[in-house]
Structures are given as C-alpha cells and as structure tokens.
Amino acid sequence: MAAPEAASNSVRSGNIQAAAAPMHQGRSLAIVTSLFFLWGFITSLNDILVPHLKSIFELNYTQVMLVQFAFFSAYFLFSLPWARVIDKIGYQQTMVAGLLTMGFGAFLFIPAASVPSFPMFLVALLILAAGITGLQVAANPYVIALGKPETGSSRLTLTQAFNSLGTTLAPKIGGLLILGTAVPLALEKLRALTPAALHAYRLQEAATIKMPYISIGIVLVLLGLTISRLNLPKIPHAHRPAGEKVPDSLWKHPNLIFGTIGIFTYVGAEVSIGSFLVSYLGQPNIAGFSPPVAAGYVSFYWGGAMVGRFIGAGLLQRVKTRYLLATCTVCTTVLVVTSMLSSGHLAMWTLLAVGLFNSIMFPSIFTLGVAELGPLTGAGSGVMNMAIVGGAIVPVIQGAIADRIGIHHAFFVALLCYLYIFFYATRESKPNSERHAKA
C-alpha cells in the first residue's frame, strides 16, 4: 500500500479535480512547494545560530539547545490552534497568516541583536516558528489532497525535497553571512573582558545576524501578500460548519497515535544531529574544522536529505511506504552506530550520510499517520505537527548528555529515536482498513 496511506478519504466530501478548476494543480503545487523551501531554509539556519550564539553568550551545550527548544516548542503550542484556524478560514488563508507571522518573527531579530539578548532571540525564534507551524499544518495535508490519493505520499515527498533544498543552502549561506564575518573568542578571553568591552563584542558579533533575517522577513511578507491574492483550489472538508460532529475519533486510529510519536522521534533525531554537526566536526578526533568550514559540511547532511527525497518520490510510487521507511531506519541506525564507534573522516561521513536516509521519513510517517482520517484530516495534521516538538526536547536531552559524556557518544539519543521509527514502520503503521481486514 504505497500511498493509499496518503489519506484516501481526505477529500471525501468532494473531488479535488473539480475544486481545482480555477487553477491547474501543478501550478498550485509549485506555489505551495515554495513554502516548503522557505521554512526548510529558515529551520536549517538554526544550525548556524547554535554555534554563533554559544560563542557570543558563553553558553554550554544544554543552554544553547534552548535555541531549538524555543523554535520547536512552537509546534506543540500552536499546531492545534492553527488546525482550528484552517476549519474557519481554509488552507490558503492559513498559509498567508503563517507567512505574515513568520515575517514578524524574523523582524524581531533586529531588536534581539541590537540589545543583544539571548532571551529575546528565543522569543523571536518562537514567533518565527509559530508561523512555520501554521504553514506546516496547512501545507502538508493540502499537498496530499491536491491530486490522486494513491500518489499522495510521493507528492509530499517531492515537496519535502524542495524543503531539503532550503535546508541544504541555508548552512552555506548562513555560514558565509553569519559565521564568515564572526570573530569568536575563546572562553578565557571573554571572561577577561571588562563589562563594557564584553557588551561591545556581543553587539559586533550579533550584528551579523541582522541582515539575513531582515531579508527573510521582507520575502515572507511579500510572499504572504502575493498568495493572499491567488485563486488556489479549495479542499472541501476544510470548511466544515462550526459545531458539526464527525462520527469518528482520532483515538480510534492507532496509525495516527503511534505515527505522532514517530514524528516526535524523527524530528528529534534529525534536529539533534544537525544541531551538533558544527561542534562535532570541530572536534580534534573527528575533523578539527573551524566553524565556517564545518558549517559548509552541514550542507552535505541536508543535501543528502534533498537527494533522497527526489529519489524517494519515485520509489514511493513502486514500493510500499512502510517498507521503504523500515529500510531507511535500518540504514540510519547502522550509520549512527558506526560514527559513534569510529573517529576521523569515517565518523564524519557516516554521520553526514544519515541525511540521505532521513529523507523520506517525515513525509512517510506523516502520510501513514493521516491515512483514512477523512474529515478528521485537519485535526490529525494538527496533532502530528504538535509532535514536531521532538525537535525541541530531544536536542536538549542530547545536549545535557553531551555536557557529561562528550559530544561523540551522545548520539545514542538519536539512535533510540530511529529504533522507535523502525518499530512503527513494521508494527503500527497500518490504517484501520488493513487492521480490521487482518483481524
């Protein structure tokens, strides 16, 4: 069942072909795909902010992982509210609202860098991610419904490939604009500075963050205004009358419940690895790279995910989603274990190669999770997007462990996450029609 898992009943109340008459589906898909690129680019910039803010504010691994905690907490806090917004105003206007919220969050980086203040950076990241949450809750099920149900998994994987294009480009661009002009000081030198000199140093280093986020904010606002004027296809079930009861419950779909945990563990593992890569590649026993050089290599991690998603989009039309998901989790498990047990370039490249096999995990878990939810698809999407909070919690756990046992072996946290995803793919990913038929 390669892609009937893509919510075959998600447009039960109407045919998307008829709804798509005002605009060709391909054009609509291209527009929505640009949103995937943008939020991928912005999310991956966090991997550059982590080492930069760590240096500026003299933070340990646990403290600096609050960057990811603030960012990914937004998914837990705002996913269900955004799902309700979809029911009220539809997918298109929810995407617009998400883009404008993101723009506001991006502009908040200006006062955060002008103070400079680590807590203000965290607030800006939370608001920026709140907007991205709105895009995710709206765009993922929209892409699944925008065409034939049996190709929904493949279609979502393709759009996620462009998300990975954003995550691939961001470390290189961010490394050049943010880390390339930074002059980090060793901890002992920072502590030797007078308060006035320390403040001046922080102002200088934080200033490199302003221009990238000002540019991002402008692009987001302009794109939001543009999409608000377009005539995108409507998805009928997104406009249920207020108070209408659905004769079903999310709790009756184990594929959604276990899939939600799968999203938590996947995003947690992916973000943990990405967040630690610059520091990991800087270790003398791994590669000994400087932060700007290491930032460039982070693109191989995200670039692997991009390549894998383009390949996966084709494979998912021929191979059952759960089988491909299980295969990829076996590969990531072997690669992480190899990196932990080795050193030098073998440890470096095996960890970077994890990105290739991460590629199809999010769209596959998401598609399997919302299968056969029908009119509950919007609510199911909100629940699954809440689980992206794994990107907030797992990196902090790994950071706390890295502070105690070292960064090299702290990756066992990500390893445990991949083992759960293998369990989901092989045991709990079947929708109710298959479970009941087997029973």
LINWOGI-V251816 format. One record per residue. RES is the residue in one small letter. D_LAST is the distance of its C-alpha to the last C-alpha in Angstrom with 1 decimal. Layout:
res=RES d_last=D_LAST
res=RES d_last=D_LAST
//
This chain:
res=m d_last=17.6
res=a d_last=21.1
res=a d_last=21.7
res=p d_last=19.6
res=e d_last=18.8
res=a d_last=22.3
res=a d_last=21.4
res=s d_last=21.2
res=n d_last=21.7
res=s d_last=24.5
res=v d_last=27.1
res=r d_last=25.4
res=s d_last=28.6
res=g d_last=30.7
res=n d_last=31.3
res=i d_last=32.7
res=q d_last=34.8
res=a d_last=36.7
res=a d_last=37.0
res=a d_last=38.3
res=a d_last=41.4
res=p d_last=43.9
res=m d_last=43.3
res=h d_last=41.8
res=q d_last=38.4
res=g d_last=39.8
res=r d_last=42.6
res=s d_last=40.4
res=l d_last=38.2
res=a d_last=41.4
res=i d_last=42.6
res=v d_last=39.4
res=t d_last=39.4
res=s d_last=42.8
res=l d_last=41.3
res=f d_last=38.9
res=f d_last=42.0
res=l d_last=43.9
res=w d_last=41.5
res=g d_last=40.8
res=f d_last=44.6
res=i d_last=45.1
res=t d_last=42.3
res=s d_last=43.6
res=l d_last=47.1
res=n d_last=46.0
res=d d_last=46.1
res=i d_last=49.8
res=l d_last=50.4
res=v d_last=49.1
res=p d_last=51.8
res=h d_last=54.4
res=l d_last=54.0
res=k d_last=53.6
res=s d_last=57.1
res=i d_last=58.7
res=f d_last=57.6
res=e d_last=57.7
res=l d_last=54.0
res=n d_last=51.9
res=y d_last=48.4
res=t d_last=46.8
res=q d_last=49.1
res=v d_last=48.8
res=m d_last=45.0
res=l d_last=45.5
res=v d_last=46.0
res=q d_last=42.3
res=f d_last=41.5
res=a d_last=43.4
res=f d_last=42.0
res=f d_last=38.3
res=s d_last=38.5
res=a d_last=39.0
res=y d_last=35.4
res=f d_last=34.3
res=l d_last=37.2
res=f d_last=37.1
res=s d_last=33.7
res=l d_last=32.7
res=p d_last=36.2
res=w d_last=36.2
res=a d_last=32.8
res=r d_last=34.7
res=v d_last=37.6
res=i d_last=35.5
res=d d_last=34.5
res=k d_last=38.2
res=i d_last=40.0
res=g d_last=37.4
res=y d_last=36.6
res=q d_last=40.1
res=q d_last=42.2
res=t d_last=39.9
res=m d_last=40.6
res=v d_last=44.3
res=a d_last=44.2
res=g d_last=42.4
res=l d_last=45.1
res=l d_last=48.0
res=t d_last=46.6
res=m d_last=46.4
res=g d_last=49.9
res=f d_last=51.1
res=g d_last=49.5
res=a d_last=51.1
res=f d_last=54.5
res=l d_last=54.2
res=f d_last=54.6
res=i d_last=58.3
res=p d_last=59.2
res=a d_last=57.0
res=a d_last=59.0
res=s d_last=62.3
res=v d_last=62.2
res=p d_last=60.4
res=s d_last=57.7
res=f d_last=54.4
res=p d_last=52.9
res=m d_last=53.9
res=f d_last=52.1
res=l d_last=49.0
res=v d_last=49.3
res=a d_last=49.9
res=l d_last=46.8
res=l d_last=44.7
res=i d_last=45.9
res=l d_last=45.6
res=a d_last=41.9
res=a d_last=41.3
res=g d_last=42.3
res=i d_last=40.1
res=t d_last=37.2
res=g d_last=37.9
res=l d_last=37.9
res=q d_last=34.6
res=v d_last=32.7
res=a d_last=34.2
res=a d_last=34.4
res=n d_last=31.0
res=p d_last=28.9
res=y d_last=32.0
res=v d_last=31.9
res=i d_last=28.2
res=a d_last=29.0
res=l d_last=32.3
res=g d_last=31.2
res=k d_last=28.4
res=p d_last=24.9
res=e d_last=23.9
res=t d_last=26.9
res=g d_last=26.6
res=s d_last=25.7
res=s d_last=28.7
res=r d_last=31.0
res=l d_last=30.3
res=t d_last=30.9
res=l d_last=34.2
res=t d_last=35.4
res=q d_last=34.6
res=a d_last=36.8
res=f d_last=39.7
res=n d_last=38.8
res=s d_last=39.3
res=l d_last=42.5
res=g d_last=43.7
res=t d_last=42.6
res=t d_last=44.5
res=l d_last=47.7
res=a d_last=47.9
res=p d_last=48.7
res=k d_last=51.5
res=i d_last=53.0
res=g d_last=52.5
res=g d_last=53.9
res=l d_last=56.9
res=l d_last=57.6
res=i d_last=56.7
res=l d_last=57.0
res=g d_last=59.5
res=t d_last=62.3
res=a d_last=61.3
res=v d_last=63.6
res=p d_last=61.6
res=l d_last=63.7
res=a d_last=63.0
res=l d_last=62.1
res=e d_last=65.5
res=k d_last=67.3
res=l d_last=65.4
res=r d_last=66.3
res=a d_last=69.9
res=l d_last=70.2
res=t d_last=71.9
res=p d_last=69.9
res=a d_last=71.5
res=a d_last=70.9
res=l d_last=67.3
res=h d_last=66.8
res=a d_last=68.5
res=y d_last=66.3
res=r d_last=63.1
res=l d_last=64.3
res=q d_last=65.1
res=e d_last=61.8
res=a d_last=59.7
res=a d_last=61.6
res=t d_last=59.9
res=i d_last=56.7
res=k d_last=58.2
res=m d_last=58.7
res=p d_last=55.2
res=y d_last=53.7
res=i d_last=56.3
res=s d_last=55.6
res=i d_last=51.8
res=g d_last=52.5
res=i d_last=54.6
res=v d_last=52.1
res=l d_last=49.3
res=v d_last=51.4
res=l d_last=52.6
res=l d_last=49.1
res=g d_last=47.9
res=l d_last=50.8
res=t d_last=50.2
res=i d_last=46.5
res=s d_last=47.4
res=r d_last=49.6
res=l d_last=47.1
res=n d_last=45.1
res=l d_last=41.6
res=p d_last=38.7
res=k d_last=37.0
res=i d_last=33.3
res=p d_last=32.8
res=h d_last=30.1
res=a d_last=32.4
res=h d_last=34.7
res=r d_last=32.8
res=p d_last=35.3
res=a d_last=36.1
res=g d_last=34.2
res=e d_last=31.6
res=k d_last=28.3
res=v d_last=24.9
res=p d_last=22.1
res=d d_last=19.8
res=s d_last=20.1
res=l d_last=20.1
res=w d_last=18.6
res=k d_last=15.3
res=h d_last=15.0
res=p d_last=14.4
res=n d_last=15.5
res=l d_last=18.8
res=i d_last=19.3
res=f d_last=18.9
res=g d_last=20.7
res=t d_last=23.5
res=i d_last=24.1
res=g d_last=24.0
res=i d_last=26.8
res=f d_last=28.7
res=t d_last=28.7
res=y d_last=29.4
res=v d_last=32.3
res=g d_last=33.6
res=a d_last=33.8
res=e d_last=35.3
res=v d_last=37.9
res=s d_last=38.8
res=i d_last=39.6
res=g d_last=41.5
res=s d_last=43.4
res=f d_last=44.7
res=l d_last=45.6
res=v d_last=49.2
res=s d_last=49.9
res=y d_last=48.0
res=l d_last=50.0
res=g d_last=53.1
res=q d_last=52.8
res=p d_last=55.6
res=n d_last=53.3
res=i d_last=50.9
res=a d_last=53.1
res=g d_last=55.7
res=f d_last=55.5
res=s d_last=57.3
res=p d_last=55.1
res=p d_last=56.0
res=v d_last=55.2
res=a d_last=51.9
res=a d_last=50.9
res=g d_last=51.4
res=y d_last=49.0
res=v d_last=46.3
res=s d_last=46.1
res=f d_last=44.7
res=y d_last=41.7
res=w d_last=41.0
res=g d_last=42.2
res=g d_last=39.7
res=a d_last=37.0
res=m d_last=38.7
res=v d_last=38.8
res=g d_last=35.3
res=r d_last=34.1
res=f d_last=36.2
res=i d_last=34.7
res=g d_last=31.2
res=a d_last=31.5
res=g d_last=32.0
res=l d_last=29.4
res=l d_last=26.6
res=q d_last=27.2
res=r d_last=26.4
res=v d_last=24.1
res=k d_last=20.7
res=t d_last=21.5
res=r d_last=19.4
res=y d_last=20.9
res=l d_last=24.4
res=l d_last=23.9
res=a d_last=23.0
res=t d_last=26.0
res=c d_last=28.3
res=t d_last=27.4
res=v d_last=28.3
res=c d_last=31.6
res=t d_last=32.5
res=t d_last=31.9
res=v d_last=34.2
res=l d_last=36.8
res=v d_last=37.0
res=v d_last=37.3
res=t d_last=40.0
res=s d_last=41.9
res=m d_last=41.9
res=l d_last=43.2
res=s d_last=45.8
res=s d_last=48.8
res=g d_last=50.9
res=h d_last=49.7
res=l d_last=46.7
res=a d_last=45.4
res=m d_last=46.3
res=w d_last=44.7
res=t d_last=41.5
res=l d_last=40.9
res=l d_last=42.0
res=a d_last=39.6
res=v d_last=36.6
res=g d_last=37.1
res=l d_last=36.3
res=f d_last=32.7
res=n d_last=32.3
res=s d_last=32.8
res=i d_last=29.3
res=m d_last=27.7
res=f d_last=28.4
res=p d_last=27.6
res=s d_last=24.4
res=i d_last=23.1
res=f d_last=24.4
res=t d_last=22.8
res=l d_last=19.4
res=g d_last=19.9
res=v d_last=21.0
res=a d_last=18.4
res=e d_last=17.5
res=l d_last=19.7
res=g d_last=21.9
res=p d_last=24.9
res=l d_last=23.9
res=t d_last=24.6
res=g d_last=28.1
res=a d_last=27.1
res=g d_last=24.4
res=s d_last=27.1
res=g d_last=29.4
res=v d_last=27.0
res=m d_last=26.4
res=n d_last=30.1
res=m d_last=30.9
res=a d_last=29.3
res=i d_last=32.0
res=v d_last=34.0
res=g d_last=32.9
res=g d_last=35.9
res=a d_last=38.0
res=i d_last=36.8
res=v d_last=36.0
res=p d_last=39.4
res=v d_last=41.2
res=i d_last=39.4
res=q d_last=40.3
res=g d_last=43.8
res=a d_last=44.4
res=i d_last=43.3
res=a d_last=45.5
res=d d_last=48.4
res=r d_last=48.0
res=i d_last=47.0
res=g d_last=47.9
res=i d_last=46.2
res=h d_last=45.4
res=h d_last=42.8
res=a d_last=41.5
res=f d_last=39.0
res=f d_last=36.6
res=v d_last=35.4
res=a d_last=34.2
res=l d_last=32.7
res=l d_last=30.4
res=c d_last=29.3
res=y d_last=28.3
res=l d_last=26.4
res=y d_last=24.2
res=i d_last=23.7
res=f d_last=22.6
res=f d_last=19.9
res=y d_last=18.7
res=a d_last=18.8
res=t d_last=16.9
res=r d_last=14.3
res=e d_last=14.1
res=s d_last=15.2
res=k d_last=12.3
res=p d_last=12.5
res=n d_last=10.2
res=s d_last=9.9
res=e d_last=8.5
res=r d_last=6.2
res=h d_last=4.9
res=a d_last=5.4
res=k d_last=3.8
res=a d_last=0.0
//
